[in-house]
């Protein structure tokens, strides 16, 4: 029983970090109808940024996370404004090709700069654990979980209670009407992409704090973001949080009981099951729009 409880706690902690990684991906998909395949590259870029700051200046990854987020915000904004905006109205297949090509460029660029070796950001506390009876809660994962929840909550507050955030949601609901109200759609799209990249970069710093990373891991983070976004409901930040927690727990339970490649089988099985029961995800977009309008 203690093993099952340990796996559940690990899954919840991992799920919170997955939610932070995926919430921006879900927002971009929901607002712009763009499946951004470069998203995983932003996570790894953020991890390398925090690693470089730690190596050069001894900066703790928690302090490096905002720097990584700011840098990736600029990169995400520029990529969207200069490249993706040019074909944002084209069929989704073209945006898939563009972002897939950009991810290849980013991954190979990081391999040339840093090599494909796995790296981690050492801290004095990440390997220690809070002992609760027979269950151990790693401090590093607990801190990352807390930061992920705060970041997700911050994005929710930003989109719900600021003019810029409401403009993002309004553009996602009806771009033509938003333009008629004076909203600059191109800037709004770029800002949305920048926010998504910034959150991914900050999450990458947390990934480096609690585990290993390398450039070839980028597609894995993109795939996990895709699963979490679909599970929760496109464009829905609450849904991304629920989807991340669900995926983390399912993976942890599968790893505890069966292990091996069966972890992915159960993860995608949960995705199929949720889509059969609720095609719009755990918290569908229609529900979310009703909440925003209310």
ChimeraX attribute file (.defattr): number of C-alpha atoms within 10 A of each C-alpha:
attribute: neighborCount
match mode: 1-to-1
recipient: residues
	/A:1	7
	/A:2	11
	/A:3	13
	/A:4	14
	/A:5	14
	/A:6	17
	/A:7	23
	/A:8	19
	/A:9	20
	/A:10	22
	/A:11	22
	/A:12	22
	/A:13	25
	/A:14	25
	/A:15	28
	/A:16	29
	/A:17	27
	/A:18	28
	/A:19	35
	/A:20	32
	/A:21	35
	/A:22	32
	/A:23	34
	/A:24	30
	/A:25	34
	/A:26	30
	/A:27	26
	/A:28	26
	/A:29	21
	/A:30	20
	/A:31	23
	/A:32	23
	/A:33	18
	/A:34	23
	/A:35	20
	/A:36	28
	/A:37	26
	/A:38	27
	/A:39	30
	/A:40	30
	/A:41	29
	/A:42	34
	/A:43	33
	/A:44	30
	/A:45	29
	/A:46	32
	/A:47	32
	/A:48	25
	/A:49	25
	/A:50	34
	/A:51	26
	/A:52	16
	/A:53	19
	/A:54	18
	/A:55	13
	/A:56	9
	/A:57	9
	/A:58	14
	/A:59	17
	/A:60	19
	/A:61	28
	/A:62	18
	/A:63	14
	/A:64	22
	/A:65	27
	/A:66	19
	/A:67	20
	/A:68	30
	/A:69	29
	/A:70	19
	/A:71	20
	/A:72	27
	/A:73	26
	/A:74	17
	/A:75	17
	/A:76	25
	/A:77	24
	/A:78	17
	/A:79	18
	/A:80	23
	/A:81	19
	/A:82	10
	/A:83	15
	/A:84	21
	/A:85	19
	/A:86	12
	/A:87	13
	/A:88	17
	/A:89	13
	/A:90	10
	/A:91	11
	/A:92	14
	/A:93	10
	/A:94	15
	/A:95	23
	/A:96	16
	/A:97	13
	/A:98	17
	/A:99	21
	/A:100	18
	/A:101	14
	/A:102	18
	/A:103	22
	/A:104	18
	/A:105	14
	/A:106	20
	/A:107	25
	/A:108	16
	/A:109	13
	/A:110	19
	/A:111	15
	/A:112	11
	/A:113	9
	/A:114	14
	/A:115	13
	/A:116	16
	/A:117	11
	/A:118	13
	/A:119	16
	/A:120	18
	/A:121	25
	/A:122	18
	/A:123	17
	/A:124	8
	/A:125	13
	/A:126	18
	/A:127	13
	/A:128	14
	/A:129	15
	/A:130	11
	/A:131	11
	/A:132	8
	/A:133	7
	/A:134	10
	/A:135	17
	/A:136	16
	/A:137	16
	/A:138	19
	/A:139	17
	/A:140	21
	/A:141	25
	/A:142	22
	/A:143	18
	/A:144	24
	/A:145	22
	/A:146	14
	/A:147	20
	/A:148	26
	/A:149	17
	/A:150	13
	/A:151	18
	/A:152	25
	/A:153	15
	/A:154	12
	/A:155	20
	/A:156	16
	/A:157	12
	/A:158	14
	/A:159	17
	/A:160	17
	/A:161	11
	/A:162	11
	/A:163	10
	/A:164	16
	/A:165	19
	/A:166	15
	/A:167	22
	/A:168	27
	/A:169	22
	/A:170	22
	/A:171	22
	/A:172	23
	/A:173	16
	/A:174	11
	/A:175	19
	/A:176	13
	/A:177	12
	/A:178	18
	/A:179	15
	/A:180	9
	/A:181	11
	/A:182	9
	/A:183	18
	/A:184	15
	/A:185	20
	/A:186	16
	/A:187	15
	/A:188	22
	/A:189	23
	/A:190	23
	/A:191	23
	/A:192	26
	/A:193	32
	/A:194	27
	/A:195	25
	/A:196	29
	/A:197	34
	/A:198	30
	/A:199	30
	/A:200	35
	/A:201	36
	/A:202	36
	/A:203	32
	/A:204	32
	/A:205	32
	/A:206	28
	/A:207	27
	/A:208	24
	/A:209	27
	/A:210	23
	/A:211	15
	/A:212	14
	/A:213	23
	/A:214	21
	/A:215	26
	/A:216	18
	/A:217	17
	/A:218	23
	/A:219	20
	/A:220	12
	/A:221	23
	/A:222	24
	/A:223	15
	/A:224	19
	/A:225	28
	/A:226	21
	/A:227	21
	/A:228	32
	/A:229	31
	/A:230	27
	/A:231	31
	/A:232	32
	/A:233	29
	/A:234	29
	/A:235	28
	/A:236	29
	/A:237	27
	/A:238	20
	/A:239	26
	/A:240	36
	/A:241	28
	/A:242	23
	/A:243	30
	/A:244	32
	/A:245	23
	/A:246	26
	/A:247	28
	/A:248	27
	/A:249	22
	/A:250	24
	/A:251	26
	/A:252	24
	/A:253	23
	/A:254	20
	/A:255	18
	/A:256	16
	/A:257	13
	/A:258	11
	/A:259	13
	/A:260	11
	/A:261	10
	/A:262	14
	/A:263	19
	/A:264	15
	/A:265	13
	/A:266	18
	/A:267	21
	/A:268	17
	/A:269	13
	/A:270	18
	/A:271	20
	/A:272	15
	/A:273	12
	/A:274	17
	/A:275	17
	/A:276	11
	/A:277	10
	/A:278	15
	/A:279	15
	/A:280	18
	/A:281	24
	/A:282	23
	/A:283	23
	/A:284	20
	/A:285	19
	/A:286	12
	/A:287	12
	/A:288	18
	/A:289	16
	/A:290	9
	/A:291	10
	/A:292	12
	/A:293	7
	/A:294	6
